Amino acid sequence: MLSEDDGWSVFIPGLPIAADGPTVHEAVTELIAALREYADDWHDHLLDAPNHRESRELVRLVGLSDDDELREWLMKDKAR
């Protein structure tokens, strides 16, 4: 999570998933949408790609979680 002059950028290290927004809340909301899109793409065509095979557990987490649970997971280390 990075603070920038015009808002916030959030990303997941090691994956092509990132988002930004004027507030942390909005950036995380966009990241959740990006995670859901990634999970859809993973099921559609990325699961056999060598650089995405290791994402199975992340995709499972996204599929089993609602947006509030994902937000809590994404923000858990930031609350400390």
C-alpha positions as CSV (number, residue, x, y, z in Angstrom):
1,M,0.0,0.0,0.0
2,L,1.5,3.3,-1.1
3,S,0.4,6.8,-0.4
4,E,0.7,9.1,-3.4
5,D,0.0,12.8,-3.9
6,D,-3.4,12.0,-5.5
7,G,-4.4,9.0,-3.5
8,W,-3.4,5.5,-2.7
9,S,-2.1,2.5,-4.7
10,V,-2.4,-1.0,-3.4
11,F,-1.0,-4.2,-4.9
12,I,-0.4,-7.9,-4.2
13,P,3.4,-8.6,-4.4
14,G,4.2,-11.3,-7.0
15,L,0.9,-11.0,-8.9
16,P,-0.2,-8.7,-11.6
17,I,-2.9,-7.3,-9.3
18,A,-3.0,-3.6,-8.4
19,A,-5.5,-0.8,-7.9
20,D,-5.6,2.8,-6.9
21,G,-8.1,5.3,-5.5
22,P,-8.4,8.6,-3.8
23,T,-8.8,6.9,-0.4
24,V,-7.5,3.7,1.1
25,H,-11.0,2.4,1.3
26,E,-11.7,3.1,-2.4
27,A,-8.3,1.6,-3.5
28,V,-9.0,-1.6,-1.5
29,T,-12.5,-1.8,-3.1
30,E,-10.8,-1.6,-6.5
31,L,-8.3,-4.2,-5.4
32,I,-11.1,-6.6,-4.4
33,A,-12.7,-6.1,-7.8
34,A,-9.3,-6.8,-9.4
35,L,-8.9,-10.0,-7.3
36,R,-12.3,-11.2,-8.4
37,E,-11.4,-10.5,-12.1
38,Y,-8.1,-12.4,-11.6
39,A,-9.9,-15.4,-10.1
40,D,-12.3,-15.5,-13.1
41,D,-9.3,-15.2,-15.5
42,W,-7.5,-17.9,-13.6
43,H,-10.4,-20.3,-13.9
44,D,-10.8,-19.4,-17.6
45,H,-7.2,-19.6,-18.8
46,L,-4.4,-18.8,-16.3
47,L,-4.5,-22.0,-14.3
48,D,-2.2,-23.8,-16.8
49,A,0.2,-20.8,-17.1
50,P,3.4,-21.7,-15.3
51,N,3.6,-18.3,-13.6
52,H,0.1,-18.5,-12.3
53,R,-0.2,-22.1,-11.2
54,E,0.8,-21.3,-7.6
55,S,-2.2,-19.0,-7.3
56,R,-4.7,-21.8,-6.6
57,E,-5.0,-21.0,-2.9
58,L,-5.5,-17.3,-3.5
59,V,-8.2,-18.0,-6.1
60,R,-9.9,-20.4,-3.6
61,L,-9.7,-17.7,-0.9
62,V,-11.3,-15.1,-3.2
63,G,-14.0,-17.6,-4.2
64,L,-14.9,-18.5,-0.6
65,S,-14.8,-14.9,0.7
66,D,-17.3,-12.0,0.5
67,D,-16.0,-8.5,0.0
68,D,-15.9,-7.7,3.7
69,E,-13.8,-10.8,4.4
70,L,-11.4,-9.9,1.6
71,R,-11.1,-6.3,2.9
72,E,-10.3,-7.6,6.4
73,W,-7.7,-10.0,5.0
74,L,-6.1,-7.3,2.9
75,M,-6.0,-4.7,5.7
76,K,-5.1,-7.0,8.6
77,D,-1.4,-6.2,8.7
78,K,-2.1,-2.5,8.2
79,A,-4.1,-2.2,11.4
80,R,-1.0,-2.8,13.5
